[in-house]
Amino acid sequence: MNITLTGASGFIGAALIARLKADGHKLHTLGRNAPKDASIAFTKWDANGNQMPPLNAIEDADAIIHLAGEPVAQRWTHEVKKRIRESRVNGTRRLVDAIAALKGKRPRALISGSATGYYGDRGDEMVDESSKPGKGFLAEVCVEWEHAAESASNYGLRVVLLRTGIVLGEGGGALAQMLPFFRMGTGGRIGTGHQWMSWIHLDDLIGMLMLALNAEAVKGPVNGTAPNPVTNSEFTQTLGEVIHRPAVFPVPEFGLRLLYGEMAQVLVEGQRVMPEAAMHAGFQFRYPDLRAALTSVT
């Protein structure tokens, strides 16, 4: 297949490129920075801007995988929140505008990133793809983001909305920020530790993206999470045991607020998410168990 990919330079995008190339797909990346692999076609485009991507980047595509977006894990100033929203919502709208402007054949599918933040803070409630959206900044962004992506269905595309949880992999994602503290023996639960963490191993997330790419029956929201969410206390205790370090230094909520401001709320809230759509489609998880997942990446 001819695949156009945005967000190629990110943690997930880099792993996806390796899988797509291994499977023999032809790639064209869209973004601010060219991929390290010079053999991959590249067109410059800023998802934070108001310009739709050049049509030559998508005119031969059989599918588009859209992962571009401003990082969420940073202190939320007014300007940062604006970039988070615009890069996802406006960037996706401009991408769909480009699809609409194509004169010849259009891609068959748009696989668009989203996040479990869609569900907001749900306490102990178990949610799946049929659950209603929650409240808060990230939930509102996800609703608008998904709505923008869904508009591609007006032009005949199958649209998949991958609501990604906490991705566990080597060299990036949440573990890259957590491991230094845990290796020093200064890791521990966040706040009360009661909040749920819906996680997924990077290999399984890439597998879900490939499922979304290849399975014509898969469309709409798909939760990119493992089938066994855990509380923050369980997560941190398991991580400490896996790397043979104590996890006894809790991070107080007020400290997080000093460091991250409003974004700290994301860390003390959570969602207990089940990947019903992927399991219904027959997806087989390589790492359904947290301990095995953490062992493979630490």
C-alpha positions in Angstrom: 0.0 0.0 0.0 0.9 3.6 -0.4 0.7 5.2 3.1 0.9 8.8 4.0 2.0 9.3 7.7 1.9 12.4 9.9 3.7 12.5 13.2 6.4 10.3 11.8 9.2 11.7 14.0 7.4 10.9 17.3 7.8 8.0 19.6 5.0 6.0 18.1 5.6 7.3 14.5 9.2 6.0 14.5 8.2 2.5 15.5 5.3 2.5 13.0 7.7 3.4 10.2 9.8 0.4 11.0 6.8 -1.9 10.9 5.4 -0.4 7.7 8.7 -0.7 5.9 9.1 -4.3 7.1 5.7 -5.1 5.7 6.6 -3.7 2.3 4.5 -0.5 2.3 5.6 2.6 0.4 5.7 5.7 2.7 5.3 9.4 2.3 5.7 11.4 5.5 4.2 14.8 6.3 5.6 17.1 9.0 8.0 19.8 10.1 11.1 17.6 10.0 12.2 15.0 7.5 12.6 11.4 8.7 16.1 10.2 9.4 15.7 7.6 6.6 16.4 9.6 3.5 14.7 6.9 1.3 11.3 7.9 2.7 9.4 10.6 0.7 8.9 13.7 2.7 6.7 16.8 2.3 7.0 19.7 4.8 3.7 20.6 6.6 3.0 22.2 10.0 -0.1 20.8 11.6 -0.2 23.9 13.9 -0.6 26.1 10.9 -3.7 27.0 8.9 -2.6 25.6 5.6 -3.7 22.3 4.2 -1.0 19.9 3.3 0.3 19.9 -0.3 -1.9 17.5 -2.4 1.1 15.7 -3.8 1.6 14.2 -0.4 -1.7 12.4 -0.4 -2.8 12.1 -4.0 -1.4 8.5 -4.4 -2.2 7.4 -0.9 -4.2 4.3 -0.2 -4.5 5.2 3.4 -3.5 8.1 5.7 -2.3 7.6 9.3 -2.5 10.8 11.2 -0.6 11.0 14.4 0.6 14.6 14.5 0.0 16.7 17.6 1.6 19.0 20.1 2.9 17.0 23.2 0.5 17.0 26.1 3.0 16.2 28.8 4.3 19.7 29.5 3.2 22.7 31.6 0.0 24.0 30.2 0.3 27.7 29.6 -2.4 29.5 27.5 -0.1 29.2 24.5 0.6 25.5 25.0 -3.1 24.7 25.3 -3.7 26.6 22.1 -1.1 24.6 20.3 -2.5 21.3 21.7 -5.9 22.1 20.4 -4.9 23.7 17.1 -2.4 21.0 16.1 -5.0 18.3 16.6 -8.3 19.9 15.7 -7.3 22.5 13.0 -4.5 20.2 11.7 -7.0 17.4 11.2 -9.5 19.8 9.5 -6.8 21.0 7.1 -5.9 17.4 6.3 -9.5 16.6 5.5 -9.7 19.7 3.4 -6.8 18.4 1.3 -8.6 15.0 0.9 -11.7 16.9 -0.3 -9.7 18.9 -2.8 -8.3 15.8 -4.5 -9.4 15.5 -8.1 -8.6 11.9 -8.7 -9.0 8.9 -6.4 -9.0 9.4 -2.7 -7.5 7.3 0.0 -9.6 4.4 1.2 -9.0 5.0 4.9 -8.0 7.7 7.5 -6.6 6.3 10.7 -6.5 9.2 13.1 -5.0 9.5 16.6 -7.1 10.3 19.6 -6.6 9.6 23.3 -8.3 8.0 26.3 -8.5 11.5 27.6 -11.7 11.5 25.6 -13.4 9.8 28.6 -12.3 12.4 31.2 -11.9 11.4 34.9 -14.2 8.4 35.4 -13.2 7.1 38.9 -13.7 3.4 39.0 -16.2 3.3 36.2 -15.2 0.9 33.4 -15.5 2.5 30.0 -15.3 1.2 26.4 -15.8 2.7 22.9 -19.6 3.1 23.5 -19.1 5.3 26.6 -19.9 9.0 26.4 -17.1 11.6 26.5 -16.0 13.1 29.8 -15.4 16.7 30.9 -12.3 18.8 30.9 -9.8 20.3 28.5 -8.4 17.1 27.0 -11.9 15.5 26.7 -13.1 18.6 24.8 -10.0 18.5 22.5 -10.5 14.8 21.8 -14.2 15.3 20.9 -13.4 18.1 18.5 -10.4 16.2 17.1 -12.5 13.1 16.4 -15.3 15.1 14.9 -12.8 16.7 12.5 -11.4 13.3 11.5 -14.9 11.8 11.1 -15.7 14.4 8.5 -13.5 12.4 6.1 -16.2 9.8 5.9 -18.2 12.4 3.8 -15.6 11.8 1.1 -15.9 8.0 1.1 -13.1 7.2 3.6 -13.3 4.6 6.3 -12.3 6.4 9.5 -10.7 4.8 12.5 -10.2 6.8 15.7 -7.4 5.3 17.8 -7.9 6.4 21.5 -4.4 5.7 22.8 -3.6 5.2 26.4 -0.2 5.3 28.2 2.3 3.7 25.8 5.1 1.6 27.3 8.2 1.3 25.1 11.9 1.8 25.2 13.4 5.2 24.7 10.3 7.3 24.9 6.8 7.8 26.2 5.8 7.8 29.8 8.6 5.4 30.9 11.3 7.8 29.6 10.1 10.3 32.2 9.5 7.9 35.0 12.4 5.5 34.9 15.2 7.8 36.0 13.4 8.5 39.3 12.6 4.8 39.9 16.2 3.7 39.1 17.4 6.1 41.8 14.9 4.6 44.2 12.9 7.8 44.4 9.8 6.6 42.5 6.4 6.1 43.9 2.7 6.6 43.5 1.2 9.8 42.2 -1.2 11.5 44.7 -3.5 8.9 46.3 -2.5 6.2 43.7 -6.2 5.3 43.3 -6.5 6.7 39.8 -6.7 4.1 37.0 -4.0 3.9 34.3 -4.9 2.4 30.9 -1.6 1.4 29.4 -0.5 -0.5 26.3 2.9 -1.9 25.1 4.2 -0.1 22.1 4.3 -3.4 20.1 0.6 -3.9 20.7 -0.2 -0.4 19.7 1.6 -0.8 16.5 -0.3 -4.0 16.0 -3.5 -2.2 16.5 -2.5 0.4 13.9 -1.8 -2.4 11.5 -5.2 -3.9 12.3 -6.9 -0.6 11.6 -5.0 -0.3 8.3 -5.8 -3.7 7.0 -9.2 -4.7 8.4 -12.0 -3.2 6.4 -14.5 -4.0 9.1 -12.7 -1.8 11.7 -14.0 1.7 11.8 -15.0 4.3 14.4 -13.4 4.5 17.8 -10.9 1.9 18.9 -9.3 2.0 22.4 -5.5 1.7 22.1 -5.1 0.1 25.5 -4.3 -3.3 27.0 -7.2 -5.3 28.5 -5.9 -5.1 32.0 -5.8 -1.5 33.3 -4.3 -1.0 36.8 -4.3 1.7 39.5 -1.4 4.0 39.7 -0.4 2.3 43.0 -0.3 -1.1 41.3 1.6 0.3 38.3 4.3 2.0 40.4 4.7 -1.0 42.7 5.0 -3.4 39.7 7.6 -1.1 38.0 9.6 -0.9 41.2 9.6 -4.7 41.5 10.6 -5.2 37.9 13.6 -3.0 38.1 14.4 -4.1 41.7 14.0 -0.7 43.3 11.7 0.5 46.1 8.7 2.6 45.0 7.9 4.2 48.4 8.2 8.0 47.6 4.8 9.2 46.8 4.5 12.4 44.6 2.1 14.8 46.3 -0.5 16.5 44.2 0.6 20.0 45.2 4.1 19.2 44.0 2.8 18.2 40.6 0.7 21.4 40.4 3.8 23.5 41.1 5.6 21.7 38.3 2.9 21.2 35.7 0.1 23.6 36.6 -3.2 22.6 35.2 -1.7 19.6 33.4 -1.2 18.0 36.8 -4.9 17.2 36.8 -4.3 14.6 34.1 -1.9 12.8 36.3 -4.1 12.5 39.3 -7.2 11.6 37.3 -7.7 8.4 35.3 -9.8 6.2 33.1 -10.4 2.4 33.4 -10.6 1.7 29.7 -11.3 -1.6 28.0 -10.3 -2.3 24.3 -13.6 -3.9 23.3 -13.4 -2.9 19.6 -10.0 -4.5 19.1 -10.9 -7.6 21.0 -14.1 -7.9 19.0 -12.0 -7.7 15.8 -9.9 -10.6 17.0 -6.8 -8.7 18.0 -4.3 -10.8 20.0 -2.3 -8.9 22.6 1.4 -9.8 22.9 1.5 -8.1 26.3 -1.8 -8.2 28.1 -0.1 -8.4 31.5 1.6 -5.3 33.0 4.5 -7.1 34.6 5.5 -8.8 31.3 5.1 -5.5 29.4 7.4 -3.6 31.8 9.9 -6.4 31.9 10.3 -6.3 28.1 11.0 -2.6 28.0 13.2 -1.9 31.1 
